[in-house]
Amino acid sequence: MTKKKSLIIILITLVLLITACRPIDVEDVSNDTGEDEPVTGEIVEGGEITIPLTNFNTLNPLLTTNLNYHFFSKLIFESLFDFDEDLSVVPRLAQEYTIYDEGKTILVELKNNIKWHDGAQFTAEDVAFTIEVIKAAGSEGTYGKMIESSLGIEGSINYNSVIKTTILDDYRIEIHFDNIYLNNLEVLTFPIIPKHVFSEARGTKQAINRALQIEDYQPIGTGPYRFDIYEKHKSIRLVRNQDYWNGNPQIEGITGRILDDDESILVAFETGQVNLAASLGTDWDKYKQNKRIRVAEFTSPSFEFLGFNFDNGFIAGEKGQEIRKAISYGIDRQDIIHKVYLGHGIQIDVPLHPDSYLVSDHAYSYGYNKDLAIKILREAGFDDGDDDGILEDEEGNKLSFRLLTNANNQTRVIVAEEIKEDLGDIGIEITLDFDTHYIRDYDEAEDEIIWEQFNNRLVRGDFDIVLLGWQASVIPNLSSMFHSSMIAQGTNFINYINDRMDQVLLDSLIGSPRERKESIYERLQGLIVEDIPYVSLYYINRALLIDTKIQGDLNPTFFNIYNGLEKCYIVE
């Protein structure tokens, strides 16, 4: 593992617009073809498309860490439950479910018309086997980590006690948890694998070990496309599953072409070698005049924020809350979104993803209001006694803070400059505490050094305010950011301690029934915007670039970029 991957700025594996009152999309994020008239043409029966992949080490969906293959594998494998566009949980392979035993047991009734790609029947045995495989992999597996974080039980745990199963018959299974977990349904979104492929003798350790192999893994799922052929480091081909339970896919074949990196993918798309590609940066509007390209914009999991060092006496002191509130009002986030991100972002005041059904009105509390920011500071006793433009308290201590960010992120450097200017207008002096002499691309060695130096400063608490970003997953767990126990773990690097916050964060994970979830997150968001441990800035949008030969309801999300591809068709 590289040093960069081990830094504090990690993916939150939970797998995470505004005026003062209502959300405002800074841009229309609907699927915009950039054309006045719909694309016309003759519908092709079947047809082939090519989509991009990058090098991955396994076809095993339970072990892959490659995001491109993760999305690709969703065409092959399915789960008991999936996420809807508002991030709520909806049944997939499950027909219906019942939660009882105070929330510790979920009875799942499976759809009874589903077959594996080799023709075998999908049953409860497959579900139980998959859970045993995930338990055996533990925290070394992708979904073991997800379960730990989502249930709030990170650390040394006994998977055998956390989750167990009881098979009632071929299509009914009970899933038992050792506690009342608010994310109990959310963790059942892992891909189900077929027991019969790996098991000659039911439940044997050998079968589980075979299911955890990395090399020579042949993917067999229940999804709309089935595995055809794999040329290592070159391509993987899928063909449509004509026995698919949810309708026959329109496109006959999908080839995943393996390319070096995201830049190579974009070049391949622009030259017609692949038919889909994720955008780089936010300048995709240039494609909207190209009749061959349709742009589908969506909100990514990239969340940007200002974190306060609560070891700083000013920030955490008697008037700290007023300072943090003034900063929240004093930054023109809409202006930053438009200038820096070309309008492709969503302003929000909490770390929850803007698409989430859990987002409440608290998430839209602070709009840009320079006059109100100045008023808050004045009423807190700050004044500009020496007329230098910087406010100070009664003892002459100036409102002056060091702002840290990682200098190898050019966009954040530009945003830091904008924040400095905005806060200067309300009487707060910001010193950019990083290398501002030049902006350029860094090579990999330099990049590692800069990240390591930056991380060391975070660990030491050598900053007043830090401009950073998290990558949020679809299952929320904000404890990593704000729970006091996470200070020792390094993810609560702002050293924030609040007993009320600790309790509501615990309630959001353990001991509460699902029907209280929205009310708990209402309380959590209210506390975040009241105490302001972070100034939440915005989520950054991304776009999927689509060859217009592909028509239909392709609606990418940050957790499934190929969402709806099985319903699409090809026109010529």
N, C-alpha and C positions, 0 to 999 in steps of 0.2 A: 504494500500500500504506500502511495506517495505521501509526502508530508502534507501536500495540499488537501488530500482527502481526509487527513486526520485532524484538520484544523477545527476550531470552534465553529466556524461558519459552515455548518453541515446541513444536509437535508433533514427536515423534520419528518421522521418516519412515523407519523401519527397513524401512511402512504401518502389544504390550506390549499369623483362623481358627486360632487356633493355641494349643497348649500347647507344652511344650518339645520334644515328639517328633512329634506327629501333627497334620495339618491339621484345623481345625474350621470348618465353615460357621457364621457367626454367625446366619444365618437359613436356613430351608429355601428354596432358590432354585429349586425346581421350579415349573412352571407352575401357579399357584394361582388357581383360579377364584373362591375365596372362597365357594363354595357346597358344601352337603352332598351334593347330588345332581347328576349330570351334566345338562347342558342337553339337553332333548329337543325334537323338532320334526320337521317334514317336510323332507327334503332337497330343495333346489331344483335343478333341472337348469339349469346355467349360472349365471345371476344376475350381478349387478354389485356391486362395492365401490368405495369411494373412499378413497384414502390421501393423506397430506399431502406437499407439497413446499414449498420456499421458492424465491424468485427465483434463477434460474441464468442463466448467459450463453451456454450452448451445450448442445446435445444430444449432442455428440461425447464418447464415453466416455473417449477418450485425453487429453482436454484439460480436462474438468470439474474444478473445485475445490470444487463444492458437495456436501457430504456426503449430503444428502437425495437428490439426483439420482443420486449414486454408487450408493446402495443400490437406488434405483428401476431404474437401468440394468442391474442384475444379473438382472432379470426378462427383459431383452431380449438381453443379450450373455453369452457364456460364454468361459472360458479353457481353455488346455491342462490346467492343474492348478488345484485349488482347495484350500481348507483345511478339514480336518475339525474336529469340535468340540474336539479336543485340540490343535489348531493344527498337526497333522502334515499333510503334503502328500499329496493323493490325486488320481488322474487324473480329468479331466472330459471334455474333448474328446479327450484322449489315451486310447488303448486300453491301451498298455503302453509301457515305456521301458527303455533300457539305458544305463548310465553306464560309459564306458571312457576310454582315453587318460589315465589317472591322474586322472580326474574332470573333464577339460577338455571332453569331448564327451558330449552326450546324444543318443542315437538315440531318436526318438519315433515310435511307430506310432500313427496316428490311427484313430479309429472311422470306419468306411466307410459308415455309414448315416445320415449327418447332412446335412441340407439347410438352406440359408439361407432366410430368410423369403420371399424372392422365388422360391424353388423351385430355385435353382442348387445344385450339389453343393459341399459343403465339402471342401477339399483342402489339401495342403501348401503350395500357392501362397499361400493366404490367410495361413497362419502366417508364411511368409517375408516377405510384404508388410507385415504388421502390425509385425514387428520392424524393418523398414526405416523405416516411418513413425515409430516410437518413437525410433529413432536420429536421424532427421532433426529431430525436435522437441527432442531433447537434454534439457538440464536445464530448458528452458522447459515441457516437458510433464510431466504428473503422473507417468507411469511412468518417464521418464528419471531423475527425482529418486529414485524408489523403487529403481531399479536401482543408482544410485550408492551410496546409503546401505546397501542390503542387501548389496552385494558389498564394501563397505568401501573404495570408490575415489572418495570425494567430492572435488570440486575440478575442475580443468581436465583433462578426459579426452577421448580419441579413441574415440567410440562405435563407429566402424567397426573398430577393432582389438579392442575388448572382447568383442563378440559378433558372430558371423557364422553364416550358415546354408548348408547344402547340401541341395537337394531330390533325393532318391533316386528317388522316384516319387510318384504322386498321394497316397499315404497314408503315406509315410515321409519324415522330414526329420531331418537332423543339425543340432544347434545347438552351435556351437563357442565356447568361451570362451578368453580369452588367458591364463588362470591357473586354478588349482584354487580354486574358491570354494565355501565350505561352504553358501551359500544359493543354489546354482545352480538347484535346482528351484523354490525359493520365488519367484524373480524371474520365473518363467514363468506367473504368475497374472494377467497382464494380459488384458483383453478382446480377443478376436480379431475383426477386421473383414474384410468381404468385398472381395477385390481387384477382382473384376470390376465392382463398382459404380463404382469410381473410375478404372479403367484401360481406355482404348481401346488404348493401346500399352503392352505389358507392361514394367514396371520403369521407366517414364518418371518424370522429376522432376515433371511436371505431375500425374501420378496421385497421387504422394505429397503434393504441395501441396493437391490437392483433398481428400485424406483428413485434412488438418490444418485444414480450414476450420472456423470457429466459427459463422458465420451459415448459415442454410438447410441445416443438416445433417439428412439423413434417416436415422435409425437403422435398420439392417438387421442382425439378429443371427441366432443359432441357438437362442436361449433359449425358454422356455415361453410367452412372450408376445411378440407382434409389434406394432410401431408402427401406430397407426391415424390419429390426427389430433392436431395441436398448435395450440392457441390461445395465442399468446405472452402471457406474464404472467398467464394464466388457468388453463389446464389442458392436460394431455396424456393421451390415451386409448390404452390397449393392449387388444388382443383376443387370445384364446388361440390358440396355435399348434397347430392340430389335426394337424400332421405332426411334432410334437415327438418326438424320438428316445427320450425317457425317459418316455413315457406322456402321454396327453391331459390337460391341466389341467382341473380341475373347474369353476373359476369362469370365466365367459364373458368378462367385461370388467373392466378395472381402470382407473379414472380417477385420475390424479395431480392433485390440486387445489392450485394455487399460492397460498400464504398469506404474510403479511408476515414472521412470525417464529415462534419456538417457542411463545410465549405465545398467539398467535393460533391455532396448531395445537391447543393444549390446549382452548381455548374451543370450537373447531369440533368437537372430539371430544365434549366434554361436551354439546353441543347436537345431536349426531347428524348433523353435516354431513360428517364423515369417520369411517371405521370403525376406524382405527388411529392411535395417537399415542404418541410417546415421552414418558415422564414428565418432569416438572421437579422437581428436588430428590429427596427420598427419602420423601415423605409419601404414597405411593400406597396405603398400607393403607386409607385412607379409602374407596377405590373397591371394596374387596372385599365390601362388603355390598350393592353395586349389582348386581342380577341381569343387567343389560345389559353388564356389564364383566368381562372376564377379565384377570388380571394375570400377565404372563410376565416374571419377574425374571432378570437375567443380570449377569455381572460386566463392567463397563465397562472401557475402557482407561485410566481416570483413576487414576493412581498418586500417592499422597501420601507425602512423606518429610521427614526432617530432614537437611539437608546441613551439614557442618562446614567451617569455614574453616581450611584447613591452613596458613595463614600465622600462625595463632594459636599461640603457643608452648606453651600449656597443652594444646591439642587435639592438636597434632602432636608434642609433646615426648615425653620418656622414659615418662611415665605416661599419655600420651594415649589409648593403646589401652584401658587399664583404665577411663578416664573414659567413653569411647564405649561400652564394653561395659556399664558400670553404667547409663548412660542407656538402652540397649536394654532392659535388664531393668526399669528403673525407671518406664517409661511404661505405664500400664494401657490398652493399645490397645482391648481388648474393651470396657472401660467407655466409651471415647470413641466407638466404633462404635455402641454402644447408645444413649448419651445424645444424640449429635450427629447420627448418621445413622439413628437409629431401628432399629438392627440390620442395616442394609443395606450391608454391607461385608465384605471378606475380608482378614484379617490375614496378612501374609507378610513374610519377612525379606530378600527379594531383589526387584529390579525386574522380574523376569519375570512375565508374566501368569499368574495361578493356574491357568488352564485348560490351560496348555501341558504337553505331554508331556515337555518338557525340565526341568521343575521337579523338583528332587531333595529328599532329606530335609534337606539343609542349609538349605533355605528355611523350615524350621520349627524353628529353633534357639533362639529367645528367646521365652519366655513371660513374663508379668508376675511378677516375684519381687522384692518390695521388700527383703526381708531379704538375699537374695543380692547385690543391687545395693549395699547398704550394706557388706556384707562385702568385696566387691571393692575398694571405695574405701578401707576401713580397712586392708586388707592392702597396698594400694598406698602407704600412709603418710599418708593424709589423716585428720585428726582435728578435732574441734570444741573447740579449746583455750579459746575465750572464751565457750562456751556460748550462742552466738547462733543456733544451729541451722544454721549454714553451715560446712561442712568446709573445712579449709585444709591446705596442705602444711607441711613442716618449717620453711619460711622465712616462714610466715604468709600466703602468697598464697591467697586464698579461691577456692573453686570457684564463680565468679560469671561468667555469660555473658549477652550480649545476644542476644535472639531476635528475628529480623526476619521479617516476612511482609508480604504486600500487604494493606493495611488496607481496600481496597475489596472484599475477599472476606470476607463476614461469617462464613462457616463456618470459615475458617481462623483468624479472630480468636478465635472461641469455642474452637477446638481449642488454640490457643496458650495460652489461659487454663488449660485442663485440663492441658496439659503443664507449665506453670509450677507448678501445685499438686502434681502428681505428683513432679516433680524436687525441689521443696522438701522433700518428705517423706523424701528420701534424702540431704539435705544439700547440694544444688546450688541456688544462687540463680539464678533466671532473671529478667532484666529485659526486659519487653516493649518492644522498641525501635521502636515505630511508634505512630501516633495511636490511642489507646484511649479517647478522650473520648466518642465516640458511634459507633453503628453505624447506617448508613442506606444507602439506595440512592443511587448517584452518577449524575449525568447523564453523557453521553458525553464531554463536554469534561473534566470532572473525572476521569473514569475514565482518559483518556489521560494526564493530568498525573500522576496517582498511579502509573500503570505506568511512566512515563518516569523519575520520581524513584526508584522502586523498582529499576528496571533499572540506573540509574546507581550506586546503592549496591552492587549486585552486582558491577558492573564494577570499582569501586574496591576491592572487598573490605571494605566498611564494614559488617561483621557478624561475629558469632562463630558463630552457628547460624542457619540459615534454614529456615523451614517453607514448602515449595513442592510443586508437583505437575508431573508429566509426563503427556502423553497418549502412550501407547505403541501402536505399530502391531503388526500380526500377525507381522511378520518381525523377530526380535530383533537389535539391534546396540547393545550397551551402551558402545561406545567413546566415544560422545558425552558420556557422563557421567563416565567414569573414566580414559580414556587421556590421558597427559600431553600429547600433541600437541594435544589439544582445549582446552588452557588458552588458547592463542593465538586459537583460534576462538571462545572465549567460552562454549562449552557446558559445559566442565569449570570452572565458575565457583567451585568449592571449592578450586581450585589443588592438586589431589591428584596426587601423583607416587609411583608404585610400579612398579619395573621388572618385578616378577613379574606384576603386573596388566597392564602393557602387553603382555607376551608372550602371556598367555593370551587377552587380547582380540584380538590379532592372529591367534592360532590359531583363534579362534571365527569368523573371517571368511575367511582366505586360507591356502592351503597345506596344508589338512588334508582327507582324504577324508570323505565323508558318514557312513561307518560309525563315525567317531570323534566325531561331533557330541555325542551324549549324554555321553560321558566328558569331553569338553572343557567342556561346560556344568556338569558335576559339579564339575570343578576350579574353574571360575569362581565358582560359587556358594559353594564352600568358602572361597575367598579373600575374597569379599565379606563373609561373616559372621565371618571371622577378623579382618580389618582394619577393617571397618565404616567405609567412607568416607561412607555414608549410614546413618541409621537408617530402614530401610524401615518405613512405618507400615501401610498397607493400600491395597487397591484398592476403589473405591467402586462399588456396584452401581447399575444402572439397571433400568427396567422398560418393557416395551411394553404399552400399554393396548389391549385387543382387544375389539371389539364381539362379543358372544357369538353373533351370527348367523354369524360365521366360525368354523367348526369344522375340526378336523384337526390335523396335526402341524406347527403353526407354532412354531418353536423359535428365537427370536432370539438372535444372537450379536453381539458388539461389532463384528465385521467384516462381518456381513450380517444386518441387523435383520429382514429379510423371509425369512429362511432357512426353507424348507419351504412357503412360501405357495402354490406351484404345486400342492401336494398337498391343499390345503384345499378346503372346500366350504361352501355356504351353507345354513342351515336357517331355516325360518319357523315 
